Amino acid sequence: MENDVDHKTTPQQPETAPVALNSEFSEDDAPEEFCCGITREVMVDPVLLVHSGMSYERVAIEKWLKISKKCPLSGKFSSIPRVVENINLRKAIRNFFEIRR
């Protein structure tokens, strides 16, 4: 495998466009588990780092894995780190903001 990131899990378009936050709610209202451990922002395309079980924004963890084989939060090492879509988390984030419109 020429790159350690599993490209079988290519980014897919979310089922709906990211929800625009209305003025009454902000990303600060989102639960911490909706935020990427690298960027600290609410994730739009969350993926699961398989060997650690932690979720990150896809772009952020792919950049991270180019320089380190360790999970940024847990420190767990994998010689071939793999990411997979976290569909349930993406739906939970979308639903959280949709009900607050």
N, C-alpha and C positions, 0 to 999 in steps of 0.2 A: 504494500500500500504506500503510495508516494506521499500522502499526507495523512497525518494521524486523525484527522476529523472524518467521521463517517459521512460521506457525501450521498449515501443512499437516502438520507433524511434531508433532502433539499428543501429550502424554505418554500412553504406554500402560502398563498394569499389567505389571510384570515377570512373566515366565513362572512364577516361583515367588516367594514372599514373600522379603524380604531375610533372609539367613541370620543367625540369632543367633550371636554369637561365643561359643565356649565359654571357660571360664575360663583354659585353657592358652594361648589365642591372643587377640590384641587387634588393633586397627587398626594398632598400631605394627609388627606383623609383615607388613603388606601392602606390596607394592612401591610405590615412589613414584609410578609411572605410574598407579596406581589412585586416587590422591588428586587432588582438584580443585585447580587452581592458584590459585583464589580462596579457598576455604574451608579448604584443606589437610586436608580430611577425605575418607575413602574415599567414592567416588561410588556412589549408588544408581541414579540416572537419568542416566548420562553421555551427553552430546551433543557432537558435533564442530562447532566453529566453522569453517565451510567455507573461508573466505578465509585462515585461518592454519594449519589442520590440527591445531589443539590441541583437547583434550577438557576439558570442564568439567561440573560438576553443573548440570543444566538450570536450576533455580531461580536459582542464583548467576549464571550467564552472562546469563540474561534480565534480571535486575536491572541487571547491569553495562552491558548494551547500551542501556538506557534513558538512561544518562548519557554513554556514550562509544561511538564507532564503531571503536575500536581494540581489538585483542586484548590482554588484560591481560598476557600473558607475552611475546608476540613484538613487540607494538607495531604490527603490521600494521593498516592502515586499510582499511575498506570502507564505501562510502556506503550500502550495503544489506546489512548483515551477515545471514548465514543460518546456522541451526543445523539439524543432522540427527541423528537417533538414532545412537548408537554401540553397536549391538547386540553386536558382537564384544567390545567392552570390558566391557559389562555382563555378558555370559556368562563372561568370564575372571575378573571379580571374584567373581561368584557361585561359580564352580567352585573358585577359590582357597580360599574359606572353607568350602565344603561338604566338601572333602577333609580339612580340619583339624578336623572335628567329632569 
